[in-house]
Structures are given as C-alpha cells and as structure tokens.
Amino acid sequence: MIAILRLKQKIRQLEASYHRPINSVALLAVSKSQSTESILEAYKSGQNAFGENYLQEALVKIAALKAYPIEWHFIGAIQSNKTKAIAENFSWVHSLSDLTHAKRLGRARLAQTTEPLNVCLQVNISQEESKSGINLIELNDLAKEIKDIAGLRLRGLMTLLQANLDFEEQKQGFRQLFLAQQALNAQGFNLDTLSMGMSHDYSAAIAEGATLLRIGSAVFGERI
Ligand SMILES: *Cc1c(COP(=O)(O)O)cnc(C)c1O
C-alpha cells in the first residue's frame, strides 16, 4: 500500500504549496470495485474513510468489515427504494440532490440512531446532461429545505467535473463550488465540507479549497 502513503504525502505538499492549513484536506478512498482485502490493507495503513457508489456491492463489504471502525461514505446515484439501507449503513452521503430523497434519508436515519447522517449536496457545475446533481441556481432553495430536516446534518457541497478539462479550467470549476459554499455560509449556513477532486484533478481541487478529496485509482490502481 505504498501508493496511498505516497498520495497522502503529495496532499500535504500541495496543502503547503497552495497555502492551505496543514491537514485541512482529508482523503476519502473510493473503493468501488475494490475487494474487501484491498480496503483492509488501506485501513491498516491508516486510512479510515471509504467511499462506495453501488449499494449492493457496498453492503457486502460493510458486513465483511464490520469489526473495523471504518467510516463509510455513499457517493453514488441515490434511488428512493435504497434510501433506508443507505441511511442505516453509511455515515455520509455526498450525492444528495433531491428533497424527497433527503426526507426519506432523514426519516430512516432517525428511526435507527440519534447520530445524524452527514450530507453534501451534489452540484452540477459543468451542466453536463450526463452528470447528476442540481444546478447552482437551484442550490439556495434546496439547501434551505434540507438544512432543518431531522436526522440529517448538512455539511457541505460536492461536485464532479468533466474529465477533459485543463488545470485552469478545473480550478475555475472548483472555484464555483467554493464560492457557492461561501455564499451559503454568508447567509448563516455552517458548511465545513467541500467534497471535490478525483485522481485526475485533485491538485486543482486543493488549490481551490477542497476539504475532502474522493480518490479511487490513485489509491488502489486503475479499475479493471
Ligand atoms: C469513482 C469516483 C471517484 C473516484 O474516481 P478516481 O478517478 O478513481 O479517483 C470519485 N467520485 C465519484 C463520485 C466517483 O464515482
């Protein structure tokens, strides 16, 4: 598990280069399609937070690794009939963009535990048809509606950029999410999380204020 240690070192170096406070950028290891053994290996190297996209696949790994205090993050597309299992098995959801899903997650979480589910709203910065998430213009209203849902704790914003951008374009995209978070906080929100940056664009994300990088292939190797 040399790759993950080297990646963490690189994150510390980038924090320094972009004048970010040390340890202000955390790593979410995206473990979709990775085996339980690979996750355990990363865990033993000191990695505690893992992100999964597909509920059925995740539930198998969560059950297999339940002896370990791993923090599981759901980062995939949400379906209404999966909200209960998501609320019961994950600590975080990054991919929330629908009020009905939010209410269902909150209700299921409350029924299970007093510890709220941490959520980020997924914003579609590049406005690609294929990308999920809400548009920036819809963000304010949805954030206001979700803020007070019992069982949820609104922590911040999440985005995925297009894959073909250059460094300056990546920075511009991430900057929009940063500014959107600032604007919400200026209205009295208390958002502390910017979930942005993947294997190919995490440097730009760190430059623009990411607090949580979602990285898969640079941790585990390319998915087959
Ligand atoms: C797969 C995935 C990632 C990680 O992508 P890599 O390119 O492997 O780093 C991050 N976020 C989401 C939502 C993903 O689906």
PDBQT file of the ligand as one rigid body, heavy atoms in Angstrom, charges set to zero:
ROOT
HETATM    1  C1  LIG A 301     -15.209   6.753  -8.960  1.00  0.00    +0.000 C 
HETATM    2  C2  LIG A 301     -15.500   8.045  -8.301  1.00  0.00    +0.000 A 
HETATM    3  C3  LIG A 301     -14.459   8.821  -7.743  1.00  0.00    +0.000 A 
HETATM    4  C4  LIG A 301     -13.006   8.424  -7.820  1.00  0.00    +0.000 C 
HETATM    5  O1  LIG A 301     -12.540   8.452  -9.123  1.00  0.00    +0.000 OA
HETATM    6  P1  LIG A 301     -10.990   8.159  -9.463  1.00  0.00    +0.000 P 
HETATM    7  O2  LIG A 301     -10.830   8.722 -10.815  1.00  0.00    +0.000 OA
HETATM    8  O3  LIG A 301     -10.815   6.684  -9.414  1.00  0.00    +0.000 OA
HETATM    9  O4  LIG A 301     -10.168   8.859  -8.445  1.00  0.00    +0.000 OA
HETATM   10  C5  LIG A 301     -14.806   9.991  -7.095  1.00  0.00    +0.000 A 
HETATM   11  N1  LIG A 301     -16.084  10.411  -7.002  1.00  0.00    +0.000 NA
HETATM   12  C6  LIG A 301     -17.100   9.707  -7.533  1.00  0.00    +0.000 A 
HETATM   13  C7  LIG A 301     -18.483  10.225  -7.393  1.00  0.00    +0.000 C 
HETATM   14  C8  LIG A 301     -16.831   8.509  -8.196  1.00  0.00    +0.000 A 
HETATM   15  O5  LIG A 301     -17.854   7.829  -8.732  1.00  0.00    +0.000 OA
ENDROOT
TORSDOF 0
